[in-house]
Amino acid sequence: MLTTALAMSAPFLVAARVDSPTAVIIDGAQRFQTVNGVGVNINSLSWRGGEARAAIDRLADEMGVRLWRVVFDMEDWEATNDNNDPMMADQTYYTALYSNAKFQNLWGTLHHLNQRGVTSGISISFMGRVPPWMGGSVITPANEDEWVEMMATFVAYARGVERVQFEMLDPLNEPDWDGLEGPKVGAVQYTRLLHKLATRLDAARYGDVRFLGPNTADLSAGVSDYIPSLMSDTVVMSRIDHFGLHSYGASTGGADAMIKSSPYPGRNFWMTEFSLPADVPNLLAGNASALLMWDGYDSVYNHAILGGHGDQPPNDAGNGPAPLSYDDRTGTYAARPEFYQFAALFRYVPPGSQRVQSISANPNLSVTAFVHPAQGSLTLIGRNSSPSPIAIAASLEALRAPTVMHVYTSSAIELARRDDVAVREERLEFTVPGGSYFAVTGTP
């Protein structure tokens, strides 16, 4: 059984006066990126007739997930060519493919998200190799149009038959890597493939489908090679609102500065894969506009089986565990401590929040601050990395401060609401336990 993550705890002493609190300055005059949302990657093959429904609901309701990178694994579903003309799809052939049992997992996952009211925050990510005849670990130039046909027929079936709503397509995962995470496709070919796909989707009247990429495994390759190549093609750039990058080292690789100095300074970037709650402050400080952690729950990926990682969940974990563990004997999910850590960092930062300057005088205390222009809310999220409690005295400058703020802190078993604290003379004082993640939020 899944248990409720957010609970009222025993009274928590938040002293109005402390002897030597850590000074934190929140300066609303210094503003940075607007956040499009926070989210997770989820493996659609875990749907299994609705088994993953409870996990998805818990990620949304308790951890605060707003963005969903829904993975379909692998990209080899067209096992034999439908015909010899990539410009004339065999509809009977593709209808049989997209109605098979494997795709029912994807449709079930997407329908459930749509039924929850989630439409604009969904990207579909295809992982793993393409069919051997198309190149397997690569996409041979002679078969590029066949790959485009495969992708275009998928979109047409998803929208026209299943009637699922999604905003973005991530058609090639980690194209710079090993040919297992996705086919190896260089920056120039990657751009050419997206150009062809954009043209094909436009002709089919699916011009509203956006691209999310390049999602390279090597962050520097994405920033230095793939994104500049994408920027060289106006057709492709007309379909890209956000660049996608992966980081398992708490770095954004200079992506923000590169984009701002480019011909497209208004675009932003998302970190579509990272794993550790501790990396969140650095990724946000690097001006990432969205964070999607890998992986939402334990699951089995086919491309990881090919990579020799076995067939038991989880076989493709990042550098930290998924927030939800999976018991394959019972088909149920349970929260790990990371679930409550991510909940503290994710739940109270809604889309549209804007990061403002925050300065902490204690190296063991990270604090990231947001205001929401429309809601008027102020939210502080952070981490106490020391084993001892830290008293905090936050000065609020150039802000319309709330009169009362709510405090939440993580433990191994819950995200607990503590005693509310008052804001007096633009000053806020509270204490966070050792080793905890926290959120402090309020609306004027």
HUPE-V515470 format. One record per residue. RES is the residue in one letter. SS is DSSP state (~ for helix, > for strand, _ for the rest). PHI is phi in whole degrees, 0 to 359 (NA if undefined). NEAR is the number of other ideal C-beta (glycine too) atoms within 12 Angstrom. Layout:
BEGIN
res:RES ss:SS phi:PHI near:NEAR
res:RES ss:SS phi:PHI near:NEAR
END
This chain:
BEGIN
res:M ss:_ phi:NA near:12
res:L ss:_ phi:276 near:26
res:T ss:_ phi:252 near:19
res:T ss:_ phi:287 near:19
res:A ss:_ phi:278 near:38
res:L ss:> phi:266 near:30
res:A ss:> phi:222 near:21
res:M ss:> phi:279 near:17
res:S ss:_ phi:263 near:22
res:A ss:_ phi:295 near:12
res:P ss:_ phi:310 near:12
res:F ss:_ phi:242 near:25
res:L ss:_ phi:284 near:20
res:V ss:_ phi:244 near:31
res:A ss:_ phi:291 near:19
res:A ss:_ phi:288 near:18
res:R ss:_ phi:231 near:14
res:V ss:_ phi:231 near:22
res:D ss:_ phi:289 near:10
res:S ss:_ phi:219 near:15
res:P ss:_ phi:288 near:27
res:T ss:> phi:284 near:31
res:A ss:> phi:280 near:23
res:V ss:> phi:231 near:35
res:I ss:> phi:248 near:28
res:I ss:> phi:248 near:39
res:D ss:> phi:247 near:23
res:G ss:> phi:290 near:27
res:A ss:> phi:283 near:14
res:Q ss:> phi:258 near:18
res:R ss:> phi:243 near:22
res:F ss:> phi:234 near:27
res:Q ss:> phi:288 near:34
res:T ss:> phi:269 near:27
res:V ss:_ phi:271 near:41
res:N ss:_ phi:281 near:34
res:G ss:> phi:153 near:36
res:V ss:> phi:231 near:45
res:G ss:> phi:191 near:46
res:V ss:> phi:218 near:48
res:N ss:> phi:267 near:48
res:I ss:> phi:224 near:51
res:N ss:> phi:271 near:44
res:S ss:~ phi:294 near:43
res:L ss:~ phi:292 near:36
res:S ss:~ phi:276 near:39
res:W ss:_ phi:302 near:33
res:R ss:~ phi:46 near:26
res:G ss:~ phi:70 near:16
res:G ss:~ phi:110 near:20
res:E ss:_ phi:300 near:27
res:A ss:_ phi:276 near:38
res:R ss:~ phi:304 near:29
res:A ss:~ phi:295 near:28
res:A ss:~ phi:293 near:41
res:I ss:~ phi:298 near:39
res:D ss:~ phi:298 near:26
res:R ss:~ phi:290 near:36
res:L ss:~ phi:299 near:42
res:A ss:~ phi:286 near:32
res:D ss:~ phi:280 near:23
res:E ss:_ phi:252 near:32
res:M ss:_ phi:269 near:45
res:G ss:_ phi:87 near:38
res:V ss:_ phi:292 near:43
res:R ss:_ phi:244 near:34
res:L ss:> phi:243 near:44
res:W ss:> phi:229 near:44
res:R ss:> phi:261 near:48
res:V ss:> phi:269 near:49
res:V ss:> phi:264 near:46
res:F ss:> phi:243 near:42
res:D ss:> phi:224 near:39
res:M ss:> phi:245 near:36
res:E ss:> phi:266 near:40
res:D ss:_ phi:240 near:31
res:W ss:_ phi:292 near:33
res:E ss:_ phi:274 near:35
res:A ss:_ phi:299 near:21
res:T ss:_ phi:233 near:18
res:N ss:_ phi:297 near:24
res:D ss:_ phi:295 near:28
res:N ss:_ phi:193 near:18
res:N ss:_ phi:267 near:16
res:D ss:_ phi:237 near:12
res:P ss:_ phi:292 near:26
res:M ss:_ phi:264 near:19
res:M ss:_ phi:225 near:16
res:A ss:_ phi:286 near:31
res:D ss:_ phi:277 near:21
res:Q ss:~ phi:297 near:19
res:T ss:~ phi:297 near:13
res:Y ss:~ phi:299 near:23
res:Y ss:~ phi:288 near:30
res:T ss:~ phi:299 near:20
res:A ss:~ phi:296 near:19
res:L ss:~ phi:296 near:28
res:Y ss:~ phi:283 near:32
res:S ss:_ phi:257 near:20
res:N ss:_ phi:284 near:18
res:A ss:~ phi:296 near:17
res:K ss:~ phi:296 near:22
res:F ss:~ phi:290 near:30
res:Q ss:~ phi:298 near:22
res:N ss:~ phi:295 near:30
res:L ss:~ phi:294 near:39
res:W ss:~ phi:298 near:32
res:G ss:~ phi:298 near:29
res:T ss:~ phi:298 near:43
res:L ss:~ phi:293 near:37
res:H ss:~ phi:298 near:27
res:H ss:~ phi:294 near:32
res:L ss:~ phi:298 near:39
res:N ss:~ phi:299 near:26
res:Q ss:~ phi:294 near:19
res:R ss:_ phi:281 near:22
res:G ss:_ phi:93 near:13
res:V ss:_ phi:270 near:32
res:T ss:_ phi:225 near:23
res:S ss:_ phi:280 near:22
res:G ss:_ phi:261 near:35
res:I ss:> phi:254 near:42
res:S ss:> phi:239 near:44
res:I ss:> phi:258 near:42
res:S ss:> phi:246 near:45
res:F ss:> phi:261 near:40
res:M ss:> phi:239 near:44
res:G ss:> phi:87 near:35
res:R ss:> phi:290 near:39
res:V ss:> phi:273 near:40
res:P ss:_ phi:301 near:27
res:P ss:~ phi:306 near:21
res:W ss:~ phi:292 near:21
res:M ss:~ phi:270 near:35
res:G ss:_ phi:137 near:26
res:G ss:_ phi:70 near:24
res:S ss:_ phi:277 near:28
res:V ss:> phi:223 near:29
res:I ss:_ phi:245 near:38
res:T ss:_ phi:294 near:22
res:P ss:~ phi:306 near:18
res:A ss:~ phi:294 near:15
res:N ss:~ phi:250 near:28
res:E ss:~ phi:301 near:31
res:D ss:~ phi:291 near:28
res:E ss:~ phi:292 near:34
res:W ss:~ phi:297 near:42
res:V ss:~ phi:299 near:33
res:E ss:~ phi:300 near:35
res:M ss:~ phi:299 near:41
res:M ss:~ phi:292 near:42
res:A ss:~ phi:294 near:36
res:T ss:~ phi:292 near:38
res:F ss:~ phi:299 near:39
res:V ss:~ phi:300 near:38
res:A ss:~ phi:297 near:27
res:Y ss:~ phi:289 near:31
res:A ss:~ phi:300 near:35
res:R ss:~ phi:280 near:29
res:G ss:~ phi:275 near:19
res:V ss:_ phi:254 near:19
res:E ss:_ phi:284 near:25
res:R ss:_ phi:60 near:16
res:V ss:_ phi:276 near:32
res:Q ss:_ phi:255 near:25
res:F ss:_ phi:210 near:38
res:E ss:_ phi:259 near:32
res:M ss:> phi:230 near:38
res:L ss:> phi:236 near:38
res:D ss:> phi:243 near:46
res:P ss:_ phi:279 near:43
res:L ss:_ phi:220 near:47
res:N ss:_ phi:272 near:46
res:E ss:_ phi:42 near:43
res:P ss:_ phi:291 near:46
res:D ss:_ phi:266 near:34
res:W ss:_ phi:259 near:32
res:D ss:_ phi:255 near:22
res:G ss:_ phi:79 near:29
res:L ss:_ phi:253 near:32
res:E ss:_ phi:298 near:38
res:G ss:> phi:185 near:43
res:P ss:_ phi:298 near:39
res:K ss:> phi:286 near:28
res:V ss:_ phi:224 near:42
res:G ss:_ phi:292 near:23
res:A ss:~ phi:300 near:31
res:V ss:~ phi:292 near:22
res:Q ss:~ phi:293 near:29
res:Y ss:~ phi:303 near:42
res:T ss:~ phi:296 near:34
res:R ss:~ phi:296 near:28
res:L ss:~ phi:296 near:47
res:L ss:~ phi:293 near:44
res:H ss:~ phi:299 near:29
res:K ss:~ phi:297 near:33
res:L ss:~ phi:293 near:43
res:A ss:~ phi:300 near:35
res:T ss:~ phi:297 near:24
res:R ss:~ phi:293 near:35
res:L ss:~ phi:291 near:33
res:D ss:~ phi:300 near:20
res:A ss:~ phi:296 near:17
res:A ss:_ phi:270 near:26
res:R ss:_ phi:68 near:14
res:Y ss:_ phi:244 near:28
res:G ss:_ phi:290 near:19
res:D ss:_ phi:277 near:22
res:V ss:_ phi:286 near:36
res:R ss:> phi:267 near:34
res:F ss:> phi:255 near:41
res:L ss:> phi:237 near:46
res:G ss:> phi:193 near:46
res:P ss:> phi:271 near:48
res:N ss:_ phi:53 near:49
res:T ss:_ phi:285 near:41
res:A ss:_ phi:288 near:32
res:D ss:_ phi:270 near:26
res:L ss:~ phi:302 near:38
res:S ss:~ phi:294 near:22
res:A ss:~ phi:295 near:28
res:G ss:~ phi:297 near:40
res:V ss:~ phi:286 near:35
res:S ss:~ phi:271 near:20
res:D ss:~ phi:245 near:27
res:Y ss:~ phi:288 near:44
res:I ss:~ phi:296 near:42
res:P ss:~ phi:301 near:27
res:S ss:~ phi:295 near:33
res:L ss:~ phi:300 near:43
res:M ss:~ phi:293 near:28
res:S ss:_ phi:281 near:22
res:D ss:_ phi:240 near:29
res:T ss:~ phi:292 near:16
res:V ss:~ phi:295 near:24
res:V ss:~ phi:295 near:36
res:M ss:~ phi:294 near:29
res:S ss:_ phi:291 near:23
res:R ss:_ phi:252 near:35
res:I ss:> phi:249 near:38
res:D ss:> phi:263 near:26
res:H ss:> phi:224 near:42
res:F ss:> phi:276 near:44
res:G ss:> phi:250 near:50
res:L ss:> phi:222 near:48
res:H ss:> phi:246 near:50
res:S ss:_ phi:213 near:39
res:Y ss:_ phi:245 near:25
res:G ss:_ phi:220 near:24
res:A ss:_ phi:63 near:26
res:S ss:_ phi:237 near:24
res:T ss:_ phi:257 near:37
res:G ss:_ phi:64 near:33
res:G ss:_ phi:74 near:22
res:A ss:~ phi:298 near:39
res:D ss:~ phi:297 near:31
res:A ss:~ phi:295 near:15
res:M ss:~ phi:297 near:30
res:I ss:~ phi:293 near:34
res:K ss:~ phi:295 near:18
res:S ss:_ phi:266 near:15
res:S ss:_ phi:264 near:24
res:P ss:_ phi:292 near:17
res:Y ss:_ phi:234 near:25
res:P ss:_ phi:291 near:13
res:G ss:_ phi:276 near:16
res:R ss:_ phi:284 near:32
res:N ss:> phi:232 near:33
res:F ss:> phi:226 near:46
res:W ss:> phi:246 near:48
res:M ss:> phi:270 near:51
res:T ss:> phi:274 near:48
res:E ss:> phi:213 near:46
res:F ss:_ phi:200 near:42
res:S ss:_ phi:234 near:34
res:L ss:_ phi:259 near:31
res:P ss:~ phi:304 near:40
res:A ss:~ phi:295 near:26
res:D ss:~ phi:277 near:34
res:V ss:~ phi:303 near:40
res:P ss:~ phi:302 near:30
res:N ss:~ phi:292 near:24
res:L ss:~ phi:293 near:43
res:L ss:~ phi:290 near:39
res:A ss:~ phi:296 near:26
res:G ss:_ phi:277 near:35
res:N ss:_ phi:74 near:32
res:A ss:_ phi:297 near:43
res:S ss:_ phi:265 near:38
res:A ss:> phi:202 near:44
res:L ss:> phi:231 near:51
res:L ss:> phi:236 near:48
res:M ss:> phi:279 near:49
res:W ss:_ phi:252 near:44
res:D ss:_ phi:229 near:44
res:G ss:_ phi:298 near:48
res:Y ss:> phi:210 near:48
res:D ss:_ phi:301 near:35
res:S ss:_ phi:202 near:40
res:V ss:_ phi:243 near:29
res:Y ss:_ phi:252 near:38
res:N ss:~ phi:295 near:30
res:H ss:~ phi:293 near:36
res:A ss:~ phi:286 near:30
res:I ss:~ phi:299 near:22
res:L ss:~ phi:299 near:25
res:G ss:_ phi:278 near:24
res:G ss:_ phi:86 near:12
res:H ss:_ phi:259 near:19
res:G ss:_ phi:78 near:16
res:D ss:_ phi:238 near:18
res:Q ss:_ phi:248 near:18
res:P ss:_ phi:284 near:33
res:P ss:_ phi:269 near:32
res:N ss:_ phi:249 near:26
res:D ss:_ phi:212 near:39
res:A ss:_ phi:288 near:33
res:G ss:_ phi:279 near:32
res:N ss:_ phi:267 near:22
res:G ss:_ phi:204 near:26
res:P ss:_ phi:286 near:29
res:A ss:_ phi:293 near:38
res:P ss:_ phi:299 near:46
res:L ss:> phi:244 near:42
res:S ss:> phi:275 near:27
res:Y ss:> phi:235 near:35
res:D ss:> phi:255 near:18
res:D ss:_ phi:287 near:19
res:R ss:_ phi:283 near:8
res:T ss:_ phi:251 near:13
res:G ss:_ phi:70 near:22
res:T ss:> phi:240 near:23
res:Y ss:> phi:242 near:37
res:A ss:> phi:222 near:26
res:A ss:> phi:278 near:39
res:R ss:_ phi:270 near:29
res:P ss:~ phi:305 near:27
res:E ss:~ phi:297 near:40
res:F ss:~ phi:301 near:46
res:Y ss:~ phi:285 near:39
res:Q ss:~ phi:294 near:43
res:F ss:~ phi:294 near:48
res:A ss:~ phi:299 near:45
res:A ss:~ phi:298 near:47
res:L ss:~ phi:276 near:46
res:F ss:~ phi:258 near:47
res:R ss:_ phi:295 near:35
res:Y ss:_ phi:251 near:39
res:V ss:_ phi:241 near:45
res:P ss:_ phi:286 near:29
res:P ss:_ phi:306 near:26
res:G ss:_ phi:96 near:23
res:S ss:> phi:291 near:39
res:Q ss:> phi:241 near:32
res:R ss:> phi:287 near:37
res:V ss:> phi:239 near:33
res:Q ss:> phi:294 near:27
res:S ss:> phi:222 near:37
res:I ss:> phi:232 near:23
res:S ss:> phi:251 near:31
res:A ss:_ phi:273 near:21
res:N ss:_ phi:243 near:25
res:P ss:_ phi:295 near:14
res:N ss:_ phi:274 near:23
res:L ss:> phi:238 near:37
res:S ss:> phi:255 near:38
res:V ss:> phi:224 near:45
res:T ss:> phi:239 near:44
res:A ss:> phi:241 near:46
res:F ss:> phi:223 near:41
res:V ss:> phi:241 near:40
res:H ss:> phi:245 near:29
res:P ss:_ phi:304 near:20
res:A ss:_ phi:284 near:13
res:Q ss:_ phi:276 near:22
res:G ss:_ phi:80 near:21
res:S ss:> phi:282 near:29
res:L ss:> phi:239 near:41
res:T ss:> phi:225 near:43
res:L ss:> phi:246 near:48
res:I ss:> phi:236 near:45
res:G ss:> phi:179 near:44
res:R ss:> phi:216 near:36
res:N ss:> phi:259 near:34
res:S ss:_ phi:275 near:25
res:S ss:_ phi:274 near:19
res:P ss:_ phi:282 near:11
res:S ss:_ phi:252 near:17
res:P ss:_ phi:299 near:27
res:I ss:> phi:236 near:36
res:A ss:> phi:275 near:31
res:I ss:> phi:236 near:41
res:A ss:> phi:238 near:34
res:A ss:> phi:260 near:42
res:S ss:> phi:265 near:31
res:L ss:> phi:254 near:34
res:E ss:> phi:246 near:24
res:A ss:_ phi:54 near:19
res:L ss:_ phi:227 near:36
res:R ss:_ phi:273 near:21
res:A ss:_ phi:280 near:31
res:P ss:_ phi:293 near:28
res:T ss:_ phi:273 near:19
res:V ss:> phi:224 near:21
res:M ss:> phi:232 near:38
res:H ss:> phi:263 near:34
res:V ss:> phi:245 near:40
res:Y ss:> phi:230 near:44
res:T ss:> phi:227 near:40
res:S ss:> phi:267 near:44
res:S ss:_ phi:222 near:29
res:A ss:_ phi:291 near:19
res:I ss:_ phi:235 near:19
res:E ss:_ phi:193 near:28
res:L ss:> phi:254 near:41
res:A ss:> phi:258 near:31
res:R ss:> phi:276 near:30
res:R ss:_ phi:262 near:33
res:D ss:_ phi:295 near:25
res:D ss:_ phi:296 near:22
res:V ss:> phi:234 near:36
res:A ss:> phi:269 near:22
res:V ss:> phi:259 near:31
res:R ss:> phi:234 near:19
res:E ss:_ phi:52 near:13
res:E ss:_ phi:57 near:23
res:R ss:> phi:225 near:26
res:L ss:> phi:229 near:42
res:E ss:> phi:236 near:34
res:F ss:> phi:202 near:44
res:T ss:> phi:233 near:34
res:V ss:> phi:241 near:45
res:P ss:_ phi:294 near:31
res:G ss:_ phi:296 near:21
res:G ss:_ phi:72 near:25
res:S ss:_ phi:256 near:42
res:Y ss:> phi:254 near:44
res:F ss:> phi:214 near:49
res:A ss:> phi:221 near:44
res:V ss:> phi:231 near:44
res:T ss:> phi:216 near:36
res:G ss:> phi:193 near:33
res:T ss:> phi:234 near:21
res:P ss:_ phi:302 near:18
END
